[in-house]
Amino acid sequence: KNSIPAFGIASVVEQKNQQSRVSRTRLFEGEADGEAPAEEGEGEDDAAIPPEDPEITALKDEIASFESQLKAKQREVDAAKDQAEQYTKTGYARKVADMENMRKMRRMVQSSNKFSSTANIVQKFLPVMDQLNGLKEQYGDDEFGAKYSGLSLAPSFKELGVAEFSPEVGAEVDKRRIAVVEEEFSNDFEKGTVIRPVSIGMEIEGNVMRMAECVASLGSEADAKKEEEEEAAAAAEGDAAPGEESE
């Protein structure tokens, strides 16, 4: 059997379907004219819907095959476009930008690890620095001590990136960097803010080695008393509730 060209498949299918519709129409018209229905078992082969033409079935299968091949080819074209994009000027620029971002992230991580490690090591020398400063204050005026008055770890710490920081008056207490050694009532400073610094802190690029110390505010004393009274009243109401229910 000769194959039918792809461009004529649709017209052939339409002709076959039209012929089938005409046959069914004639069958229905015959029943409407009053022809006696065939008895059970008689004429079943004539009344049954005729099977689909094998040629139409073959054409449908061929169309389905063409559609499947078309989808596969489209996927291949999309994959080829994506691959070709990598070798264009735009694709190259995008790849370069991705690599540069990766290098920046790697440098940031390495830098952060470096400062963190340095801070951990320098922190171990802080007690030595405190002891040395204490001896200088104690024996600074002594003839023997004066010979070593120039000894200091501060220059070495500075070369390693150590920086000092002090609590800012009126700022909120950052418990990650500042330790509160005392609290006072104050009408001038809000609760939880710094009234005055006590000692400086030390850090390396945000890695705190020694926390600063400060005196923090408890807020207004009148507000604190009012808050205590409200809490006491609420507690009293809570204690009285069970007694009322029992009565």
N, C-alpha and C positions, 0 to 999 in steps of 0.2 A: 504494500500500500504506500502510495506516494505521500510524503509529508506535506502538510499544508503550511504555507508561509505564516510567520507570526502575525503579520499585519492583517491577515484574513481570518484569524481565529475567531474574533469577536462576531463578525458577520455570519459565519457558519453556525456558531452557537445560537445566534438569534433566529436564524431560519429554522433550525431544528426545534427550538422551543416553540416557535409559531405554529409549526406543523402539529406538534403535540397538543397545543391549545385548541386548534381547529378540530382535531379528532375528539377531544373531550367534549367540545361544544356540540358536535353532531350527536354524540351519545346521549347527552342530556336532553336535546331537542326531541329525540326519538321517544324518550320516556314521557315527555310532556304531551305528545300527540295521542296518548292513551294506549300505547302498546302494552299488552299484558306482560307483567314481569315474569321472567322465567322461573319455573319451579325450582325448588331447592335441589341443587345438584346439576341443574341444566344450565348451560351457557355460562358457567363460572369463568371459563377461560376468556370468553368474549367480553364479559362485564369488567373483568379485572383491569387495572391500569397497566398499560403495556410497559415493559421494562425500558429503561433509558437506553437510547441508541449507543452502542459501543463506541462509535466515533466521537459522540459528545463526551462520553466518559474519558476517552483518551485525550481529548482537547482540554478538559478541565484539569487532568493530571499534568498535562504539559504546561498549562498556565501556572499552576501551583509551583511547578519546578522552576519556571522562569522567575516568579516572585521571590522564591527562596534564594536563587542565584543572585538576583538583584540586591537583596539585603546583604548577602555576604560580600558582594563587590563594594557596597557602600561602606561597610565596616572596614574593608581593606583600604579604601580611599581615605577615610578619616584617620586611620592609623598612619598612613603614609604622610598625611598633612602634618600630624603631630611630630613625626620623626623629622620631617623636612624643616619644621619650625626651629629645631635645635641648631640647625646649621645656617640659619639666616642671621642677619645683622642684629635683629631684635632678640632672637634666641640667644645669641652670644652675649649680648649686653645683659640679658636677664641672668644668665649663668654666672657672669662676672660679678654681678651685684649679689647673688646668693653666696658666692665664695667669700666676698668681702664681709658680708654680714656674719658669716661663720667665723672668720678670723677675728672680727671685733668681739664677738661673744667669747671666743676662746681667750683673748687677751684680758677681757674683763674678769673672767673666772680666775685666770692665773694671777691677776693683780690682786683680786680679793683674797685669794688663798695666801698670797705672799704677805699682805698686810696683817692678816689674821695670825699667821704663824709668827711674824715678827713681834706682834703685840703680846702673844703668849710667852715668848722668850724674854722680852724686856720686862714683863710684869714680874718675873722671878727676881729681877735685880732691884726692884723698888725697895725692899727692906734694906738692902745694902746701901742704897742712896740715903734712906732715912737715917741709918746708923752713922753714916759718914757726916751728914749734915748735923746730927746731934753732937758728934765729937768736935766738930769745928766750932759750934756754939759754946761748948763746954771748955775747950782748951785753945780757943782762938787767940786769946790774949797771952797764953803761956809762950815762953821762948821756944820750947820744942814744938809746940803745936803751930806756932806761926810759920814754921818752915814748910808745913804741909797745908797751909790755908788755901793754896791754889788748887788743891785736888777737888775735882767735881765730875760727876757723871752727866751733868746737864748738856755739855757740848756733844758728847757721844750720843745721848738720847736725841738731840735735835737732828743730828745727821741721819738717824734712823727714822725720822719722821714723827717723833713724839711731839704732841702739842698739848698745851694746857687749856682748860676751859673752866669757866666759873659760872655759877647759877646767876641768872638774870633776875634782878629784883622785880617783883610784880608778875613774873611769868609763872605759868602753871608748872608744878613740880613733875619732872619727867623721871619716873621711878626707875627707868632703865639706865639713867646717867647720874641721878642725884639721890643721895641718901638724906632723909630727914632725921636730924639729931635732936630736934626740939620743936615743940609747937606752942604757939601763943595766940591769945585772942587779939584781934585787931579790927578796928573800924575802918582802916584805910586799905586793907588788903582782903580780897575775897578768900574764902575757904579753899585750901589746897594750893595756894600760891606762895612764892618765895618772899619772905620778909627781909632776910639778909643772908648773904653767903657766909659760911664758916670756913671752908677749905676748898682749894681748887681741885679739879680732877685732871686726869691725863688720858690721852687717847692717841690712836694712830689710825687716821682715815676712818673715823667712826667706830673703831674697835676700842671700847673703853677698857683701860687697864686699871684705873683707879677712879671710883666714883667721887664726885664732888659732894660736899656736905652743906646743909643749909638749915635755917630756922624757917618753918612753914607756918602759915596762918590757919587758925581754926575758925576764922570769920568773926562776925560780931558776937560779943558775949550775950547781948540781948536776944539775938536770933537763936543762939544755942540754947538759952534758957526756955524760950518759947517752944522750941522743938522738943525739949525734954518734957515740958508740961503736956504737950500734945501726945507724946508717946505714953506718958503716965496715965492720961485720961483714957486713951485707947486700951491700955492694959487693964484699967479698972473696969471698963465696960465689958471686956472679955471675961473677967473674973466674976462679974455680977450676973451675967447671962445664965450660967448653969443653975444658980440659986433660984432665979425667977422661974425657970422651967420646972424645978422640983416642987415649988409651991403650987 
